[in-house]
């Protein structure tokens, strides 16, 4: 939300589509990143079990 705060500090209004896109980007991007990290951790955890069974 830094973009919105910067615009407010400079007395510049964001257009509604730009404000919506910025808000969605600030919410969806961190969720997507954490989902990728979570899936990678789960896959690596299961790969340890698969590798242990193969020995």
Secondary structure, DSSP 4 states (H G I P E B T S, - for coil): -HHHHHHHHTT-PPPHHHHHHHHHHHHHHHHHHHHHHHHHHHHHHHHHHHHHHH-
